[in-house]
Amino acid sequence: MSDERVRAAVVAERTDMVNVLAGLRPEQWDAPTLCEGWRVREVVAHTTQPFRVPMWRVVLELARARGNVNRMADRSARRDAARLTADQLLQQLRDNVAHPWTPPGGGAAGALSHDVIHHLDITVALGVGRVVPPERLGLVLEGLRPRNVAFFGAELGGVRLAATDLDWSYGSGELVRGRAQDLLLAICGRRLPAGHLEGPAAGRFSR
């Protein structure tokens, strides 16, 4: 997949996210998401953090978190969500749809995955019903590597994830069927609302 193609997908995903967030009611910004312990505002604070925080500060905060990336991300998201309004968070995303940020070692594909996954964390939890364009979702799935899957720590042993809307599957064992975007969330360790997945092992990934 070409970098130019992935970059265009990143811009499109962030633009879609701006449109979704712009339509939320004020109380929805305080609604829980699929990210454990994070409301919508924490997720948006996290996704926009690379646009406002220089790398030297990220390194410093990572050191303060004793090298624990998840701890650092949680602290940063909660801090920024507390000090920034919903309008400010939305504006930061709107102003940076074409920002060139990429996660360390992840490239443009990593940035796309980051945005798609966190956008789904919001829309699935809120029941918005948004469907990620298949070509965009295909880029994310194509970029999945064992180290990416291992990072999330989901227990995927003995399970075969099979998409009902794309020609894609992952693993082997008891069948879990669902839309590709829902299976992506399962790989990322999210617990989905009931009814999103089906099959003998679907309960492992559902609330």
Backbone as JSON Lines, residues from 0, in Angstrom:
{"i":0,"aa":"M","n":[0.85,-1.18,0.0],"ca":[0.0,0.0,0.0],"c":[0.89,1.24,0.0]}
{"i":1,"aa":"S","n":[0.57,2.2,-0.88],"ca":[1.4,3.39,-1.0],"c":[1.15,4.34,0.17]}
{"i":2,"aa":"D","n":[2.22,5.06,0.53],"ca":[2.11,6.01,1.63],"c":[1.1,7.1,1.29]}
{"i":3,"aa":"E","n":[1.06,7.51,0.04],"ca":[0.13,8.55,-0.38],"c":[-1.32,8.1,-0.19]}
{"i":4,"aa":"R","n":[-1.58,6.85,-0.52],"ca":[-2.93,6.3,-0.36],"c":[-3.32,6.25,1.11]}
{"i":5,"aa":"V","n":[-2.39,5.83,1.96],"ca":[-2.69,5.74,3.38],"c":[-2.88,7.13,3.97]}
{"i":6,"aa":"R","n":[-2.06,8.07,3.55],"ca":[-2.18,9.44,4.05],"c":[-3.56,10.02,3.72]}
{"i":7,"aa":"A","n":[-4.02,9.76,2.52],"ca":[-5.35,10.24,2.12],"c":[-6.43,9.61,3.0]}
{"i":8,"aa":"A","n":[-6.24,8.34,3.36],"ca":[-7.19,7.66,4.22],"c":[-7.19,8.26,5.63]}
{"i":9,"aa":"V","n":[-6.0,8.65,6.12],"ca":[-5.91,9.29,7.44],"c":[-6.71,10.59,7.45]}
{"i":10,"aa":"V","n":[-6.53,11.4,6.42],"ca":[-7.26,12.68,6.33],"c":[-8.76,12.42,6.28]}
{"i":11,"aa":"A","n":[-9.18,11.43,5.51],"ca":[-10.61,11.12,5.4],"c":[-11.18,10.64,6.73]}
{"i":12,"aa":"E","n":[-10.41,9.8,7.45],"ca":[-10.89,9.28,8.73],"c":[-11.02,10.39,9.76]}
{"i":13,"aa":"R","n":[-10.04,11.27,9.83],"ca":[-10.1,12.37,10.78],"c":[-11.24,13.33,10.43]}
{"i":14,"aa":"T","n":[-11.47,13.54,9.14],"ca":[-12.57,14.41,8.72],"c":[-13.9,13.8,9.13]}
{"i":15,"aa":"D","n":[-14.04,12.51,8.94],"ca":[-15.26,11.83,9.39],"c":[-15.45,11.96,10.89]}
{"i":16,"aa":"M","n":[-14.35,11.84,11.63],"ca":[-14.43,11.94,13.08],"c":[-14.85,13.35,13.51]}
{"i":17,"aa":"V","n":[-14.35,14.35,12.84],"ca":[-14.77,15.73,13.12],"c":[-16.28,15.85,12.94]}
{"i":18,"aa":"N","n":[-16.79,15.31,11.86],"ca":[-18.22,15.42,11.58],"c":[-19.06,14.69,12.63]}
{"i":19,"aa":"V","n":[-18.6,13.52,13.07],"ca":[-19.32,12.79,14.11],"c":[-19.32,13.57,15.42]}
{"i":20,"aa":"L","n":[-18.15,14.05,15.83],"ca":[-18.03,14.76,17.1],"c":[-18.81,16.07,17.09]}
{"i":21,"aa":"A","n":[-18.84,16.72,15.95],"ca":[-19.56,18.0,15.85],"c":[-21.06,17.81,16.06]}
{"i":22,"aa":"G","n":[-21.55,16.59,15.84],"ca":[-22.97,16.33,16.0],"c":[-23.37,15.78,17.35]}
{"i":23,"aa":"L","n":[-22.4,15.62,18.26],"ca":[-22.71,15.06,19.58],"c":[-23.36,16.11,20.48]}
{"i":24,"aa":"R","n":[-24.24,15.64,21.33],"ca":[-24.81,16.51,22.35],"c":[-23.78,16.7,23.47]}
{"i":25,"aa":"P","n":[-23.87,17.78,24.23],"ca":[-22.87,18.02,25.29],"c":[-22.7,16.85,26.24]}
{"i":26,"aa":"E","n":[-23.8,16.21,26.63],"ca":[-23.69,15.11,27.6],"c":[-23.0,13.88,26.99]}
{"i":27,"aa":"Q","n":[-23.01,13.76,25.67],"ca":[-22.36,12.61,25.06],"c":[-20.83,12.67,25.18]}
{"i":28,"aa":"W","n":[-20.3,13.85,25.35],"ca":[-18.86,13.97,25.54],"c":[-18.42,13.34,26.86]}
{"i":29,"aa":"D","n":[-19.35,13.17,27.77],"ca":[-19.03,12.54,29.06],"c":[-19.52,11.1,29.12]}
{"i":30,"aa":"A","n":[-19.95,10.55,27.99],"ca":[-20.4,9.16,27.94],"c":[-19.2,8.23,27.86]}
{"i":31,"aa":"P","n":[-19.31,7.01,28.42],"ca":[-18.19,6.05,28.35],"c":[-17.97,5.54,26.93]}
{"i":32,"aa":"T","n":[-16.75,5.14,26.64],"ca":[-16.39,4.56,25.36],"c":[-15.92,3.12,25.57]}
{"i":33,"aa":"L","n":[-15.47,2.49,24.51],"ca":[-14.93,1.14,24.64],"c":[-13.55,1.13,25.27]}
{"i":34,"aa":"C","n":[-12.91,2.29,25.36],"ca":[-11.63,2.39,26.08],"c":[-11.94,2.41,27.57]}
{"i":35,"aa":"E","n":[-11.51,1.4,28.27],"ca":[-11.84,1.25,29.68],"c":[-11.45,2.49,30.49]}
{"i":36,"aa":"G","n":[-12.45,3.1,31.15],"ca":[-12.2,4.24,32.0],"c":[-12.16,5.59,31.3]}
{"i":37,"aa":"W","n":[-12.3,5.58,29.98],"ca":[-12.26,6.84,29.22],"c":[-13.64,7.2,28.69]}
{"i":38,"aa":"R","n":[-13.99,8.47,28.86],"ca":[-15.17,9.02,28.22],"c":[-14.78,9.48,26.8]}
{"i":39,"aa":"V","n":[-15.76,10.01,26.08],"ca":[-15.46,10.51,24.74],"c":[-14.38,11.57,24.8]}
{"i":40,"aa":"R","n":[-14.43,12.46,25.78],"ca":[-13.45,13.55,25.83],"c":[-12.04,13.04,26.09]}
{"i":41,"aa":"E","n":[-11.88,11.97,26.85],"ca":[-10.54,11.41,27.05],"c":[-9.99,10.79,25.75]}
{"i":42,"aa":"V","n":[-10.88,10.12,25.01],"ca":[-10.44,9.52,23.75],"c":[-10.0,10.6,22.77]}
{"i":43,"aa":"V","n":[-10.77,11.67,22.68],"ca":[-10.41,12.76,21.76],"c":[-9.15,13.47,22.25]}
{"i":44,"aa":"A","n":[-9.01,13.64,23.56],"ca":[-7.78,14.23,24.09],"c":[-6.58,13.37,23.71]}
{"i":45,"aa":"H","n":[-6.75,12.06,23.75],"ca":[-5.66,11.15,23.4],"c":[-5.32,11.22,21.92]}
{"i":46,"aa":"T","n":[-6.34,11.23,21.07],"ca":[-6.07,11.23,19.63],"c":[-5.48,12.56,19.15]}
{"i":47,"aa":"T","n":[-5.76,13.64,19.87],"ca":[-5.23,14.94,19.47],"c":[-3.93,15.31,20.2]}
{"i":48,"aa":"Q","n":[-3.55,14.5,21.17],"ca":[-2.35,14.79,21.95],"c":[-1.1,14.96,21.09]}
{"i":49,"aa":"P","n":[-0.89,14.13,20.06],"ca":[0.32,14.3,19.24],"c":[0.37,15.64,18.5]}
{"i":50,"aa":"F","n":[-0.78,16.3,18.34],"ca":[-0.8,17.56,17.61],"c":[-0.35,18.74,18.46]}
{"i":51,"aa":"R","n":[-0.38,18.59,19.78],"ca":[-0.07,19.72,20.65],"c":[1.11,19.48,21.58]}
{"i":52,"aa":"V","n":[1.6,18.24,21.66],"ca":[2.67,17.92,22.6],"c":[3.95,17.59,21.83]}
{"i":53,"aa":"P","n":[5.04,18.34,22.05],"ca":[6.3,18.06,21.36],"c":[6.91,16.74,21.83]}
{"i":54,"aa":"M","n":[7.76,16.18,20.99],"ca":[8.32,14.87,21.27],"c":[9.13,14.84,22.56]}
{"i":55,"aa":"W","n":[9.84,15.94,22.86],"ca":[10.66,15.95,24.07],"c":[9.8,15.79,25.32]}
{"i":56,"aa":"R","n":[8.58,16.36,25.26],"ca":[7.69,16.24,26.41],"c":[7.12,14.82,26.51]}
{"i":57,"aa":"V","n":[6.86,14.21,25.36],"ca":[6.38,12.82,25.35],"c":[7.42,11.91,26.0]}
{"i":58,"aa":"V","n":[8.68,12.13,25.63],"ca":[9.77,11.32,26.21],"c":[9.85,11.53,27.71]}
{"i":59,"aa":"L","n":[9.7,12.78,28.16],"ca":[9.74,13.09,29.58],"c":[8.59,12.41,30.33]}
{"i":60,"aa":"E","n":[7.4,12.48,29.76],"ca":[6.24,11.87,30.41],"c":[6.35,10.35,30.42]}
{"i":61,"aa":"L","n":[6.96,9.8,29.38],"ca":[7.17,8.36,29.35],"c":[8.14,7.94,30.44]}
{"i":62,"aa":"A","n":[9.16,8.76,30.67],"ca":[10.11,8.48,31.74],"c":[9.42,8.54,33.1]}
{"i":63,"aa":"R","n":[8.55,9.51,33.28],"ca":[7.81,9.65,34.54],"c":[6.89,8.46,34.77]}
{"i":64,"aa":"A","n":[6.44,7.85,33.66],"ca":[5.57,6.68,33.75],"c":[6.39,5.39,33.8]}
{"i":65,"aa":"R","n":[7.7,5.54,33.98],"ca":[8.63,4.41,34.07],"c":[8.55,3.51,32.84]}
{"i":66,"aa":"G","n":[8.41,4.16,31.69],"ca":[8.42,3.44,30.43],"c":[7.12,2.76,30.06]}
{"i":67,"aa":"N","n":[6.08,2.91,30.89],"ca":[4.8,2.28,30.61],"c":[3.97,3.19,29.7]}
{"i":68,"aa":"V","n":[3.85,2.79,28.42],"ca":[3.16,3.62,27.44],"c":[1.7,3.83,27.8]}
{"i":69,"aa":"N","n":[1.04,2.76,28.24],"ca":[-0.38,2.88,28.58],"c":[-0.61,3.8,29.77]}
{"i":70,"aa":"R","n":[0.27,3.72,30.76],"ca":[0.15,4.61,31.92],"c":[0.34,6.06,31.5]}
{"i":71,"aa":"M","n":[1.33,6.3,30.66],"ca":[1.57,7.66,30.18],"c":[0.37,8.19,29.4]}
{"i":72,"aa":"A","n":[-0.17,7.35,28.51],"ca":[-1.3,7.78,27.7],"c":[-2.52,8.09,28.56]}
{"i":73,"aa":"D","n":[-2.74,7.27,29.59],"ca":[-3.88,7.49,30.47],"c":[-3.75,8.8,31.24]}
{"i":74,"aa":"R","n":[-2.57,9.04,31.79],"ca":[-2.34,10.28,32.53],"c":[-2.55,11.49,31.63]}
{"i":75,"aa":"S","n":[-1.98,11.45,30.44],"ca":[-2.08,12.58,29.52],"c":[-3.51,12.83,29.09]}
{"i":76,"aa":"A","n":[-4.24,11.76,28.77],"ca":[-5.61,11.91,28.32],"c":[-6.5,12.5,29.41]}
{"i":77,"aa":"R","n":[-6.34,12.03,30.64],"ca":[-7.16,12.54,31.74],"c":[-6.83,13.99,32.05]}
{"i":78,"aa":"R","n":[-5.55,14.33,32.01],"ca":[-5.14,15.7,32.29],"c":[-5.69,16.66,31.24]}
{"i":79,"aa":"D","n":[-5.53,16.3,29.97],"ca":[-5.96,17.2,28.91],"c":[-7.48,17.27,28.79]}
{"i":80,"aa":"A","n":[-8.15,16.16,29.07],"ca":[-9.61,16.16,29.03],"c":[-10.19,17.05,30.12]}
{"i":81,"aa":"A","n":[-9.45,17.19,31.22],"ca":[-9.92,18.03,32.33],"c":[-9.7,19.52,32.06]}
{"i":82,"aa":"R","n":[-8.67,19.83,31.3],"ca":[-8.35,21.25,31.12],"c":[-8.86,21.84,29.8]}
{"i":83,"aa":"L","n":[-9.25,21.0,28.86],"ca":[-9.72,21.47,27.56],"c":[-11.22,21.21,27.42]}
{"i":84,"aa":"T","n":[-11.93,22.16,26.84],"ca":[-13.36,21.98,26.61],"c":[-13.58,21.08,25.39]}
{"i":85,"aa":"A","n":[-14.82,20.63,25.25],"ca":[-15.16,19.82,24.08],"c":[-14.92,20.6,22.8]}
{"i":86,"aa":"D","n":[-15.28,21.87,22.8],"ca":[-15.07,22.7,21.61],"c":[-13.59,22.84,21.27]}
{"i":87,"aa":"Q","n":[-12.76,22.97,22.29],"ca":[-11.32,23.09,22.05],"c":[-10.75,21.79,21.5]}
{"i":88,"aa":"L","n":[-11.18,20.67,22.05],"ca":[-10.71,19.37,21.56],"c":[-11.14,19.15,20.11]}
{"i":89,"aa":"L","n":[-12.39,19.48,19.82],"ca":[-12.89,19.33,18.46],"c":[-12.12,20.22,17.49]}
{"i":90,"aa":"Q","n":[-11.83,21.44,17.91],"ca":[-11.11,22.37,17.03],"c":[-9.69,21.87,16.76]}
{"i":91,"aa":"Q","n":[-9.07,21.27,17.77],"ca":[-7.72,20.74,17.55],"c":[-7.72,19.63,16.52]}
{"i":92,"aa":"L","n":[-8.75,18.8,16.56],"ca":[-8.85,17.74,15.55],"c":[-9.14,18.34,14.18]}
{"i":93,"aa":"R","n":[-10.04,19.3,14.13],"ca":[-10.42,19.93,12.87],"c":[-9.21,20.62,12.22]}
{"i":94,"aa":"D","n":[-8.37,21.24,13.05],"ca":[-7.2,21.97,12.52],"c":[-6.07,21.05,12.09]}
{"i":95,"aa":"N","n":[-6.16,19.76,12.43],"ca":[-5.02,18.86,12.2],"c":[-5.4,17.6,11.43]}
{"i":96,"aa":"V","n":[-6.42,17.67,10.58],"ca":[-6.81,16.47,9.83],"c":[-5.68,15.99,8.91]}
{"i":97,"aa":"A","n":[-4.81,16.9,8.5],"ca":[-3.7,16.53,7.61],"c":[-2.35,16.5,8.35]}
{"i":98,"aa":"H","n":[-2.37,16.5,9.67],"ca":[-1.13,16.48,10.44],"c":[-0.32,15.23,10.11]}
{"i":99,"aa":"P","n":[1.0,15.34,9.94],"ca":[1.82,14.21,9.52],"c":[2.24,13.25,10.63]}
{"i":100,"aa":"W","n":[1.7,13.39,11.84],"ca":[2.12,12.53,12.95],"c":[1.98,11.05,12.61]}
{"i":101,"aa":"T","n":[2.98,10.29,13.04],"ca":[2.91,8.83,12.97],"c":[3.41,8.27,14.3]}
{"i":102,"aa":"P","n":[2.86,7.15,14.77],"ca":[3.35,6.54,16.01],"c":[4.75,5.98,15.79]}
{"i":103,"aa":"P","n":[5.57,5.92,16.82],"ca":[6.93,5.4,16.68],"c":[6.97,4.03,16.01]}
{"i":104,"aa":"G","n":[7.64,3.96,14.88],"ca":[7.76,2.69,14.16],"c":[6.52,2.26,13.42]}
{"i":105,"aa":"G","n":[5.47,3.08,13.44],"ca":[4.2,2.65,12.84],"c":[3.92,3.21,11.47]}
{"i":106,"aa":"G","n":[4.59,4.32,11.13],"ca":[4.36,4.93,9.83],"c":[2.93,5.42,9.66]}
{"i":107,"aa":"A","n":[2.6,5.76,8.41],"ca":[1.26,6.27,8.11],"c":[0.18,5.22,8.41]}
{"i":108,"aa":"A","n":[0.51,3.96,8.18],"ca":[-0.46,2.89,8.48],"c":[-0.79,2.85,9.96]}
{"i":109,"aa":"G","n":[0.21,3.11,10.79],"ca":[-0.02,3.14,12.23],"c":[-0.92,4.29,12.63]}
{"i":110,"aa":"A","n":[-0.74,5.43,11.98],"ca":[-1.59,6.59,12.26],"c":[-3.03,6.3,11.86]}
{"i":111,"aa":"L","n":[-3.21,5.65,10.71],"ca":[-4.57,5.3,10.27],"c":[-5.22,4.34,11.24]}
{"i":112,"aa":"S","n":[-4.5,3.32,11.66],"ca":[-5.05,2.35,12.61],"c":[-5.44,3.04,13.91]}
{"i":113,"aa":"H","n":[-4.58,3.91,14.4],"ca":[-4.84,4.66,15.63],"c":[-6.15,5.42,15.54]}
{"i":114,"aa":"D","n":[-6.33,6.13,14.44],"ca":[-7.53,6.95,14.28],"c":[-8.78,6.1,14.08]}
{"i":115,"aa":"V","n":[-8.69,5.07,13.26],"ca":[-9.86,4.22,13.0],"c":[-10.32,3.53,14.28]}
{"i":116,"aa":"I","n":[-9.38,2.97,15.03],"ca":[-9.73,2.24,16.25],"c":[-10.37,3.16,17.28]}
{"i":117,"aa":"H","n":[-9.78,4.31,17.51],"ca":[-10.35,5.21,18.52],"c":[-11.65,5.84,18.07]}
{"i":118,"aa":"H","n":[-11.81,6.04,16.78],"ca":[-13.09,6.53,16.27],"c":[-14.17,5.49,16.55]}
{"i":119,"aa":"L","n":[-13.85,4.21,16.33],"ca":[-14.79,3.13,16.63],"c":[-15.06,3.02,18.13]}
{"i":120,"aa":"D","n":[-14.04,3.28,18.95],"ca":[-14.26,3.27,20.4],"c":[-15.4,4.19,20.79]}
{"i":121,"aa":"I","n":[-15.5,5.3,20.08],"ca":[-16.54,6.28,20.37],"c":[-17.88,5.88,19.75]}
{"i":122,"aa":"T","n":[-17.87,5.63,18.45],"ca":[-19.14,5.41,17.74],"c":[-19.84,4.13,18.15]}
{"i":123,"aa":"V","n":[-19.09,3.06,18.38],"ca":[-19.72,1.8,18.79],"c":[-20.33,1.94,20.19]}
{"i":124,"aa":"A","n":[-19.59,2.58,21.09],"ca":[-20.09,2.76,22.45],"c":[-21.34,3.63,22.48]}
{"i":125,"aa":"L","n":[-21.37,4.64,21.62],"ca":[-22.52,5.54,21.6],"c":[-23.68,5.0,20.75]}
{"i":126,"aa":"G","n":[-23.43,3.91,20.04],"ca":[-24.48,3.37,19.17],"c":[-24.76,4.23,17.97]}
{"i":127,"aa":"V","n":[-23.74,4.94,17.51],"ca":[-23.9,5.84,16.36],"c":[-24.19,5.05,15.08]}
{"i":128,"aa":"G","n":[-23.64,3.85,14.96],"ca":[-23.91,3.02,13.8],"c":[-23.06,3.35,12.59]}
{"i":129,"aa":"R","n":[-21.94,3.99,12.81],"ca":[-21.06,4.35,11.71],"c":[-20.34,3.12,11.16]}
{"i":130,"aa":"V","n":[-20.24,3.03,9.85],"ca":[-19.52,1.94,9.2],"c":[-18.26,2.51,8.55]}
{"i":131,"aa":"V","n":[-17.11,1.97,8.9],"ca":[-15.86,2.42,8.3],"c":[-15.85,2.0,6.84]}
{"i":132,"aa":"P","n":[-15.54,2.9,5.92],"ca":[-15.46,2.52,4.5],"c":[-14.57,1.29,4.32]}
{"i":133,"aa":"P","n":[-15.03,0.29,3.57],"ca":[-14.29,-0.98,3.46],"c":[-12.86,-0.84,2.96]}
{"i":134,"aa":"E","n":[-12.61,0.07,2.02],"ca":[-11.25,0.22,1.54],"c":[-10.32,0.78,2.62]}
{"i":135,"aa":"R","n":[-10.87,1.62,3.48],"ca":[-10.08,2.19,4.58],"c":[-9.83,1.13,5.64]}
{"i":136,"aa":"L","n":[-10.86,0.37,5.96],"ca":[-10.71,-0.69,6.94],"c":[-9.75,-1.76,6.42]}
{"i":137,"aa":"G","n":[-9.8,-2.02,5.11],"ca":[-8.9,-3.0,4.52],"c":[-7.44,-2.6,4.69]}
{"i":138,"aa":"L","n":[-7.14,-1.31,4.61],"ca":[-5.78,-0.83,4.81],"c":[-5.31,-1.12,6.24]}
{"i":139,"aa":"V","n":[-6.22,-0.93,7.19],"ca":[-5.87,-1.19,8.6],"c":[-5.6,-2.67,8.82]}
{"i":140,"aa":"L","n":[-6.48,-3.51,8.32],"ca":[-6.31,-4.95,8.49],"c":[-5.06,-5.46,7.78]}
{"i":141,"aa":"E","n":[-4.79,-4.88,6.62],"ca":[-3.6,-5.26,5.85],"c":[-2.32,-4.92,6.62]}
{"i":142,"aa":"G","n":[-2.39,-3.87,7.42],"ca":[-1.21,-3.44,8.16],"c":[-1.01,-4.13,9.49]}
{"i":143,"aa":"L","n":[-1.94,-5.01,9.89],"ca":[-1.8,-5.72,11.16],"c":[-0.6,-6.65,11.14]}
{"i":144,"aa":"R","n":[0.21,-6.58,12.17],"ca":[1.36,-7.46,12.31],"c":[1.3,-8.11,13.69]}
{"i":145,"aa":"P","n":[1.95,-9.24,13.88],"ca":[1.93,-9.92,15.19],"c":[2.3,-9.0,16.34]}
{"i":146,"aa":"R","n":[3.25,-8.11,16.15],"ca":[3.65,-7.22,17.24],"c":[2.54,-6.23,17.58]}
{"i":147,"aa":"N","n":[1.76,-5.82,16.54],"ca":[0.63,-4.92,16.81],"c":[-0.43,-5.63,17.64]}
{"i":148,"aa":"V","n":[-0.73,-6.87,17.25],"ca":[-1.74,-7.66,17.96],"c":[-1.29,-7.92,19.4]}
{"i":149,"aa":"A","n":[-0.01,-8.26,19.56],"ca":[0.53,-8.56,20.89],"c":[0.46,-7.35,21.81]}
{"i":150,"aa":"F","n":[0.6,-6.15,21.25],"ca":[0.6,-4.93,22.06],"c":[-0.7,-4.79,22.86]}
{"i":151,"aa":"F","n":[-1.81,-5.19,22.26],"ca":[-3.12,-5.0,22.92],"c":[-3.4,-6.06,23.96]}
{"i":152,"aa":"G","n":[-2.71,-7.18,23.9],"ca":[-2.84,-8.2,24.94],"c":[-4.15,-8.96,24.95]}
{"i":153,"aa":"A","n":[-4.9,-8.95,23.85],"ca":[-6.16,-9.7,23.8],"c":[-5.87,-11.19,23.75]}
{"i":154,"aa":"E","n":[-6.71,-11.98,24.41],"ca":[-6.56,-13.43,24.42],"c":[-7.26,-14.0,23.18]}
{"i":155,"aa":"L","n":[-6.46,-14.34,22.18],"ca":[-7.0,-14.78,20.9],"c":[-6.72,-16.26,20.63]}
{"i":156,"aa":"G","n":[-6.15,-16.96,21.58],"ca":[-5.83,-18.37,21.39],"c":[-7.06,-19.23,21.18]}
{"i":157,"aa":"G","n":[-7.0,-20.13,20.22],"ca":[-8.1,-21.05,19.98],"c":[-9.33,-20.44,19.37]}
{"i":158,"aa":"V","n":[-9.16,-19.29,18.7],"ca":[-10.31,-18.6,18.12],"c":[-10.01,-18.22,16.67]}
{"i":159,"aa":"R","n":[-11.01,-18.39,15.83],"ca":[-10.9,-17.91,14.45],"c":[-11.9,-16.78,14.27]}
{"i":160,"aa":"L","n":[-11.39,-15.58,13.98],"ca":[-12.23,-14.42,13.72],"c":[-12.49,-14.35,12.22]}
{"i":161,"aa":"A","n":[-13.74,-14.35,11.83],"ca":[-14.1,-14.34,10.41],"c":[-15.08,-13.22,10.11]}
{"i":162,"aa":"A","n":[-14.7,-12.36,9.18],"ca":[-15.54,-11.21,8.84],"c":[-16.7,-11.63,7.97]}
{"i":163,"aa":"T","n":[-17.84,-11.01,8.2],"ca":[-19.03,-11.29,7.41],"c":[-19.18,-10.3,6.25]}
{"i":164,"aa":"D","n":[-18.4,-9.23,6.26],"ca":[-18.55,-8.2,5.23],"c":[-17.29,-8.02,4.38]}
{"i":165,"aa":"L","n":[-16.2,-8.65,4.75],"ca":[-14.96,-8.6,3.98],"c":[-14.38,-10.01,3.9]}
{"i":166,"aa":"D","n":[-13.55,-10.24,2.91],"ca":[-12.86,-11.52,2.78],"c":[-11.63,-11.48,3.68]}
{"i":167,"aa":"W","n":[-11.86,-11.69,4.97],"ca":[-10.77,-11.58,5.94],"c":[-11.06,-12.46,7.15]}
{"i":168,"aa":"S","n":[-10.01,-13.1,7.66],"ca":[-10.12,-13.88,8.88],"c":[-8.78,-13.85,9.59]}
{"i":169,"aa":"Y","n":[-8.81,-14.25,10.87],"ca":[-7.59,-14.23,11.67],"c":[-7.64,-15.37,12.68]}
{"i":170,"aa":"G","n":[-6.56,-16.14,12.76],"ca":[-6.45,-17.19,13.75],"c":[-7.14,-18.48,13.35]}
{"i":171,"aa":"S","n":[-7.2,-19.41,14.28],"ca":[-7.84,-20.7,14.04],"c":[-8.43,-21.22,15.35]}
{"i":172,"aa":"G","n":[-9.54,-21.94,15.22],"ca":[-10.2,-22.48,16.4],"c":[-11.69,-22.22,16.36]}
{"i":173,"aa":"E","n":[-12.28,-21.99,17.52],"ca":[-13.72,-21.72,17.6],"c":[-14.06,-20.46,16.82]}
{"i":174,"aa":"L","n":[-15.14,-20.5,16.1],"ca":[-15.51,-19.43,15.2],"c":[-16.17,-18.25,15.93]}
{"i":175,"aa":"V","n":[-15.72,-17.06,15.57],"ca":[-16.36,-15.81,15.99],"c":[-16.59,-15.01,14.71]}
{"i":176,"aa":"R","n":[-17.85,-14.7,14.41],"ca":[-18.19,-13.99,13.18],"c":[-18.72,-12.61,13.52]}
{"i":177,"aa":"G","n":[-18.48,-11.67,12.61],"ca":[-18.98,-10.32,12.78],"c":[-18.41,-9.42,11.71]}
{"i":178,"aa":"R","n":[-18.83,-8.17,11.71],"ca":[-18.27,-7.23,10.76],"c":[-16.77,-7.05,11.05]}
{"i":179,"aa":"A","n":[-16.03,-6.78,10.01],"ca":[-14.58,-6.65,10.15],"c":[-14.2,-5.59,11.16]}
{"i":180,"aa":"Q","n":[-14.93,-4.49,11.22],"ca":[-14.57,-3.43,12.16],"c":[-14.79,-3.88,13.61]}
{"i":181,"aa":"D","n":[-15.77,-4.73,13.84],"ca":[-15.99,-5.25,15.19],"c":[-14.92,-6.26,15.57]}
{"i":182,"aa":"L","n":[-14.49,-7.06,14.6],"ca":[-13.42,-8.02,14.87],"c":[-12.1,-7.3,15.14]}
{"i":183,"aa":"L","n":[-11.89,-6.18,14.46],"ca":[-10.71,-5.36,14.73],"c":[-10.7,-4.9,16.18]}
{"i":184,"aa":"L","n":[-11.84,-4.49,16.67],"ca":[-11.94,-4.05,18.06],"c":[-11.67,-5.22,19.02]}
{"i":185,"aa":"A","n":[-12.13,-6.41,18.66],"ca":[-11.87,-7.58,19.49],"c":[-10.37,-7.85,19.57]}
{"i":186,"aa":"I","n":[-9.69,-7.73,18.44],"ca":[-8.24,-7.91,18.42],"c":[-7.55,-6.89,19.32]}
{"i":187,"aa":"C","n":[-8.13,-5.71,19.4],"ca":[-7.56,-4.64,20.21],"c":[-7.96,-4.74,21.68]}
{"i":188,"aa":"G","n":[-8.61,-5.83,22.06],"ca":[-8.94,-6.05,23.46],"c":[-10.19,-5.36,23.94]}
{"i":189,"aa":"R","n":[-11.01,-4.85,23.03],"ca":[-12.24,-4.18,23.43],"c":[-13.35,-5.21,23.7]}
{"i":190,"aa":"R","n":[-14.23,-4.87,24.63],"ca":[-15.43,-5.65,24.89],"c":[-16.58,-4.96,24.18]}
{"i":191,"aa":"L","n":[-17.19,-5.66,23.25],"ca":[-18.23,-5.07,22.43],"c":[-19.61,-5.25,23.04]}
{"i":192,"aa":"P","n":[-20.55,-4.37,22.7],"ca":[-21.92,-4.55,23.15],"c":[-22.49,-5.85,22.6]}
{"i":193,"aa":"A","n":[-23.44,-6.42,23.3],"ca":[-24.08,-7.66,22.87],"c":[-24.68,-7.5,21.48]}
{"i":194,"aa":"G","n":[-24.58,-8.56,20.68],"ca":[-25.18,-8.56,19.36],"c":[-24.24,-8.2,18.23]}
{"i":195,"aa":"H","n":[-23.04,-7.73,18.56],"ca":[-22.09,-7.35,17.51],"c":[-21.35,-8.55,16.94]}
{"i":196,"aa":"L","n":[-21.19,-9.59,17.74],"ca":[-20.46,-10.78,17.31],"c":[-21.33,-12.01,17.54]}
{"i":197,"aa":"E","n":[-21.03,-13.07,16.79],"ca":[-21.77,-14.32,16.97],"c":[-20.82,-15.49,16.82]}
{"i":198,"aa":"G","n":[-21.22,-16.63,17.39],"ca":[-20.39,-17.81,17.33],"c":[-20.11,-18.36,18.72]}
{"i":199,"aa":"P","n":[-19.58,-19.57,18.79],"ca":[-19.36,-20.23,20.08],"c":[-18.5,-19.44,21.05]}
{"i":200,"aa":"A","n":[-17.54,-18.68,20.54],"ca":[-16.62,-17.97,21.43],"c":[-16.88,-16.47,21.47]}
{"i":201,"aa":"A","n":[-18.02,-16.04,20.95],"ca":[-18.29,-14.59,20.88],"c":[-18.33,-13.94,22.25]}
{"i":202,"aa":"G","n":[-18.76,-14.71,23.26],"ca":[-18.87,-14.14,24.6],"c":[-17.56,-13.66,25.18]}
{"i":203,"aa":"R","n":[-16.46,-14.18,24.68],"ca":[-15.14,-13.76,25.17],"c":[-14.85,-12.3,24.85]}
{"i":204,"aa":"F","n":[-15.54,-11.78,23.82],"ca":[-15.25,-10.43,23.36],"c":[-16.44,-9.5,23.51]}
{"i":205,"aa":"S","n":[-17.43,-9.92,24.28],"ca":[-18.64,-9.11,24.46],"c":[-18.81,-8.72,25.91]}
{"i":206,"aa":"R","n":[-19.52,-7.65,26.12],"ca":[-19.8,-7.19,27.47],"c":[-20.82,-8.12,28.12]}
